[in-house]
Amino acid sequence: MLATLPSGEDVGYLDDQLKGQVIDHTEDVLAIRASWEAIQGEALPPRQSIELMTEVAESWS
């Protein structure tokens, strides 16, 4: 998760099965943002994602 605080500072939040952590170091936040933007660039629009998941789920039946 990425957020901009009222102060204007950008922060990130990462979690896994063991713990969560707030990321506030500028370079780390920029790395998270770059990763997120790369993922968004590859993702299908929501409706197409649903259609693809439905198609795949039906093929497994």
C-alpha positions as CSV (number, residue, x, y, z in Angstrom):
1,M,0.0,0.0,0.0
2,L,1.2,3.5,-0.8
3,A,-0.1,6.6,0.9
4,T,0.6,10.3,1.0
5,L,0.3,11.7,4.6
6,P,-1.3,15.1,5.3
7,S,2.3,16.5,5.6
8,G,2.9,15.5,2.0
9,E,5.3,12.7,2.8
10,D,4.8,9.5,0.9
11,V,5.0,6.2,2.9
12,G,4.5,2.6,2.1
13,Y,3.1,-0.4,4.0
14,L,4.2,-3.9,3.3
15,D,3.0,-7.0,5.1
16,D,3.4,-10.8,4.9
17,Q,2.3,-13.8,7.0
18,L,4.6,-12.8,9.8
19,K,4.5,-9.0,10.2
20,G,3.7,-5.6,8.6
21,Q,6.0,-2.7,8.3
22,V,5.8,1.0,7.5
23,I,8.3,2.1,4.9
24,D,9.3,5.8,5.0
25,H,12.8,5.9,3.6
26,T,12.5,7.8,0.3
27,E,14.4,5.4,-1.9
28,D,12.4,2.4,-0.6
29,V,9.1,4.2,-1.2
30,L,10.2,5.0,-4.7
31,A,11.1,1.4,-5.3
32,I,7.7,0.3,-4.1
33,R,6.0,2.8,-6.3
34,A,8.0,1.6,-9.3
35,S,7.1,-2.0,-8.6
36,W,3.4,-1.0,-8.3
37,E,3.4,1.0,-11.5
38,A,5.0,-1.9,-13.4
39,I,2.3,-4.3,-12.1
40,Q,-0.4,-1.9,-13.0
41,G,1.0,-1.6,-16.5
42,E,0.6,-5.3,-17.0
43,A,-2.8,-5.8,-15.3
44,L,-6.0,-6.2,-17.2
45,P,-8.9,-3.9,-16.6
46,P,-11.2,-5.2,-13.8
47,R,-13.9,-6.6,-16.1
48,Q,-11.4,-8.4,-18.3
49,S,-9.7,-9.8,-15.1
50,I,-13.1,-11.2,-13.9
51,E,-13.8,-12.7,-17.3
52,L,-10.4,-14.3,-17.5
53,M,-10.7,-15.8,-14.0
54,T,-14.2,-17.1,-14.8
55,E,-13.0,-18.7,-18.0
56,V,-10.0,-20.4,-16.2
57,A,-12.2,-21.5,-13.3
58,E,-14.7,-23.1,-15.7
59,S,-11.9,-24.9,-17.6
60,W,-10.8,-26.5,-14.3
61,S,-14.3,-28.0,-13.7
